Amino acid sequence: MHDDMFKNFLPIRCDACKKDFCGSHYSYDSHCCHSSYKKDMQVPICPLCSKPIPIARGEPPDKRVSDHIDSNCKSNPAIALKGKIYTYHCSQRNCKKRELVSIKCNQCGQNFCLKHRFPADHDCMEIKNGRKLSNAALAALRRNKMNESIIKESGNGPPSSVNSVSEDEALAQALQEILYNSDDYMTPEERDRVVGDEMQRQQCQRVPTNSNHQKCTVS
């Protein structure tokens, strides 16, 4: 201590702050040790559920208690608080996560968590009646969109449809009508074939009528 002129023949070193003190000031409280929390092994108690919260050596207890209340606390106030904040459920099967904000897929329109927000990470294109497109149909849909982008860049594509409905929306509506009207006993391969025919028919309708080298052969 600065105001203590007493010198010990064998000074005592504080194991927390690593400074030397005399026999009267070697304890944590006597020299106001700022590193004493590193040696404090008391387990904090949650103020809501009254359960002990294990912490690592040197970890601030207030941060650990706050994390426990936000994630693992089973008390009624904590559950009510999480229910008010995390209100957006993930639509992925067997996923129970919630988010603070709504994260919707731009293809199927359903809400997902951060882990399943991309179409490749969830069962995308799932229809309300339980039917969904297989991987082959999804690949065909991606190829169709790539062809549309090539046609639009070349400047040879037809004008957009009327009634404020885009070409992509019209194709999506047609695919949904096919899946809704298809029989329950129809196999995935048969549905893919029907979807492929519809996509080809839609593509042929978009081809300009003045082009003589492209003809639609779908009846």
C-alpha positions as CSV (number, residue, x, y, z in Angstrom):
1,M,0.0,0.0,0.0
2,H,1.2,3.5,-0.7
3,D,0.6,4.8,2.8
4,D,2.2,1.9,4.5
5,M,5.9,2.2,5.2
6,F,6.2,-1.1,6.9
7,K,8.5,-3.6,5.2
8,N,8.4,-7.4,5.7
9,F,11.4,-9.5,5.4
10,L,9.3,-12.0,3.5
11,P,6.6,-10.1,1.6
12,I,3.4,-11.9,0.5
13,R,2.5,-11.8,-3.1
14,C,-1.2,-11.6,-4.1
15,D,-2.1,-14.6,-6.3
16,A,-4.7,-12.5,-8.1
17,C,-3.0,-9.2,-9.0
18,K,0.6,-10.5,-8.6
19,K,1.7,-7.6,-6.3
20,D,3.6,-7.8,-3.1
21,F,2.0,-6.8,0.2
22,C,2.8,-7.0,3.9
23,G,1.1,-9.2,6.4
24,S,-1.6,-6.6,7.1
25,H,-2.6,-6.0,3.5
26,Y,-2.1,-9.2,1.6
27,S,-5.8,-10.2,1.7
28,Y,-8.1,-9.2,-1.3
29,D,-10.3,-6.8,0.7
30,S,-7.4,-5.1,2.6
31,H,-5.7,-3.9,-0.6
32,C,-8.9,-3.6,-2.7
33,C,-7.7,-6.1,-5.3
34,H,-9.2,-5.5,-8.7
35,S,-8.4,-9.1,-9.9
36,S,-10.0,-10.9,-7.0
37,Y,-13.0,-11.9,-9.1
38,K,-10.6,-14.4,-10.9
39,K,-10.3,-16.3,-7.7
40,D,-13.9,-16.1,-6.6
41,M,-15.4,-19.5,-7.2
42,Q,-18.8,-18.8,-5.9
43,V,-21.6,-20.0,-8.2
44,P,-24.2,-17.3,-9.1
45,I,-27.9,-18.0,-8.7
46,C,-30.5,-17.0,-11.3
47,P,-32.8,-14.4,-9.8
48,L,-35.8,-15.8,-11.7
49,C,-35.6,-19.6,-11.4
50,S,-33.2,-19.8,-8.4
51,K,-31.0,-22.3,-10.0
52,P,-27.2,-22.3,-9.8
53,I,-25.4,-21.2,-13.0
54,P,-22.0,-22.7,-13.6
55,I,-19.3,-20.3,-14.8
56,A,-15.8,-20.7,-16.0
57,R,-12.8,-19.4,-14.1
58,G,-12.4,-15.6,-14.8
59,E,-15.8,-15.3,-16.5
60,P,-17.9,-12.3,-15.4
61,P,-20.9,-13.7,-13.6
62,D,-23.4,-11.0,-14.7
63,K,-22.9,-11.9,-18.4
64,R,-23.4,-15.6,-17.7
65,V,-26.6,-14.9,-15.8
66,S,-27.9,-12.7,-18.6
67,D,-27.2,-15.4,-21.2
68,H,-28.9,-18.0,-19.0
69,I,-32.1,-15.8,-18.7
70,D,-32.1,-15.3,-22.5
71,S,-31.7,-19.0,-23.5
72,N,-32.0,-21.6,-20.7
73,C,-34.1,-20.1,-18.0
74,K,-37.4,-22.0,-17.5
75,S,-39.1,-19.5,-15.2
76,N,-42.5,-18.0,-16.2
77,P,-41.2,-14.4,-16.6
78,A,-38.4,-15.6,-18.8
79,I,-40.6,-17.8,-21.0
80,A,-43.2,-14.9,-21.3
81,L,-40.4,-12.5,-22.3
82,K,-39.0,-14.9,-25.0
83,G,-42.6,-15.5,-26.3
84,K,-43.1,-11.8,-26.8
85,I,-39.7,-11.2,-28.5
86,Y,-39.1,-14.3,-30.6
87,T,-42.4,-14.7,-32.3
88,Y,-41.4,-15.9,-35.8
89,H,-41.3,-19.7,-36.0
90,C,-39.2,-21.6,-38.5
91,S,-41.3,-23.5,-41.0
92,Q,-38.6,-26.2,-41.6
93,R,-39.7,-29.6,-40.4
94,N,-38.4,-30.5,-36.9
95,C,-36.9,-27.1,-36.3
96,K,-38.1,-25.2,-33.2
97,K,-36.1,-22.1,-33.5
98,R,-37.6,-18.6,-33.5
99,E,-36.3,-15.3,-34.7
100,L,-36.8,-11.6,-33.8
101,V,-37.7,-10.6,-37.3
102,S,-39.6,-12.4,-40.2
103,I,-37.3,-14.1,-42.7
104,K,-39.4,-15.3,-45.6
105,C,-38.2,-17.3,-48.6
106,N,-38.7,-15.4,-51.9
107,Q,-39.8,-18.7,-53.6
108,C,-42.2,-20.4,-51.3
109,G,-43.1,-17.4,-49.1
110,Q,-42.7,-19.3,-45.8
111,N,-40.9,-18.0,-42.7
112,F,-37.6,-19.6,-41.7
113,C,-34.8,-19.2,-39.2
114,L,-31.3,-17.9,-40.1
115,K,-30.1,-21.5,-40.6
116,H,-32.8,-22.5,-43.0
117,R,-33.4,-19.2,-44.8
118,F,-32.0,-20.2,-48.2
119,P,-34.1,-22.4,-50.6
120,A,-31.4,-25.1,-50.6
121,D,-31.5,-25.4,-46.8
122,H,-35.3,-26.1,-46.4
123,D,-38.0,-28.0,-48.2
124,C,-38.7,-25.2,-50.7
125,M,-41.6,-25.0,-53.2
126,E,-43.8,-27.0,-50.8
127,I,-47.5,-26.6,-51.6
128,K,-50.3,-26.3,-49.0
129,N,-51.8,-29.7,-49.9
130,G,-48.5,-31.5,-49.1
131,R,-47.3,-32.0,-52.7
132,K,-44.0,-30.5,-53.6
133,L,-41.7,-30.4,-56.6
134,S,-39.0,-33.0,-56.8
135,N,-35.4,-32.2,-57.4
136,A,-35.8,-32.7,-61.2
137,A,-38.7,-30.3,-61.4
138,L,-36.7,-27.7,-59.4
139,A,-33.8,-28.1,-61.7
140,A,-36.1,-27.6,-64.7
141,L,-37.5,-24.5,-63.1
142,R,-33.9,-23.1,-62.6
143,R,-33.1,-23.8,-66.2
144,N,-36.3,-22.1,-67.3
145,K,-35.3,-19.0,-65.3
146,M,-31.8,-19.0,-66.8
147,N,-33.3,-19.1,-70.3
148,E,-35.6,-16.2,-69.4
149,S,-32.7,-14.1,-68.3
150,I,-30.8,-14.9,-71.5
151,I,-33.8,-13.9,-73.6
152,K,-34.3,-10.7,-71.7
153,E,-30.6,-9.8,-72.1
154,S,-30.7,-10.4,-75.8
155,G,-33.7,-8.1,-76.2
156,N,-35.7,-10.7,-78.2
157,G,-38.2,-11.6,-75.4
158,P,-41.9,-10.8,-75.7
159,P,-43.4,-8.0,-73.6
160,S,-44.7,-8.8,-70.2
161,S,-48.2,-10.0,-69.8
162,V,-51.1,-7.8,-69.0
163,N,-53.2,-7.6,-65.8
164,S,-50.0,-6.7,-63.8
165,V,-48.9,-10.4,-63.7
166,S,-45.3,-11.1,-64.4
167,E,-44.1,-14.1,-66.4
168,D,-42.6,-15.7,-63.3
169,E,-45.9,-15.3,-61.4
170,A,-47.9,-16.8,-64.3
171,L,-45.6,-19.8,-64.5
172,A,-45.8,-20.3,-60.7
173,Q,-49.6,-20.1,-60.7
174,A,-49.7,-22.7,-63.5
175,L,-47.4,-25.1,-61.7
176,Q,-49.5,-24.7,-58.5
177,E,-52.7,-25.5,-60.4
178,I,-51.1,-28.6,-61.8
179,L,-50.1,-29.8,-58.4
180,Y,-53.5,-29.0,-56.9
181,N,-55.4,-30.8,-59.6
182,S,-53.1,-33.8,-59.9
183,D,-54.3,-37.1,-58.5
184,D,-53.0,-38.4,-55.2
185,Y,-51.8,-41.7,-56.9
186,M,-49.7,-39.8,-59.5
187,T,-46.0,-40.7,-59.1
188,P,-43.3,-38.0,-58.8
189,E,-42.0,-38.9,-62.2
190,E,-45.5,-38.3,-63.8
191,R,-45.8,-35.0,-62.0
192,D,-42.4,-34.0,-63.2
193,R,-43.4,-34.8,-66.8
194,V,-46.6,-32.8,-66.5
195,V,-44.7,-29.9,-65.0
196,G,-42.0,-30.1,-67.8
197,D,-44.7,-30.0,-70.5
198,E,-46.3,-27.0,-68.9
199,M,-43.0,-25.2,-68.7
200,Q,-42.2,-26.0,-72.3
201,R,-45.7,-24.7,-73.3
202,Q,-45.2,-21.5,-71.4
203,Q,-41.8,-21.1,-73.0
204,C,-43.2,-21.6,-76.5
205,Q,-45.8,-18.9,-75.9
206,R,-43.1,-16.4,-75.1
207,V,-41.3,-17.0,-78.4
208,P,-42.0,-14.1,-80.9
209,T,-44.4,-15.1,-83.7
210,N,-42.1,-13.6,-86.4
211,S,-39.3,-16.1,-85.7
212,N,-39.4,-18.7,-88.5
213,H,-36.7,-21.0,-87.1
214,Q,-38.4,-21.8,-83.8
215,K,-41.6,-23.7,-83.7
216,C,-43.5,-25.3,-80.9
217,T,-44.3,-29.0,-81.3
218,V,-46.3,-29.4,-78.0
219,S,-49.9,-30.3,-78.7
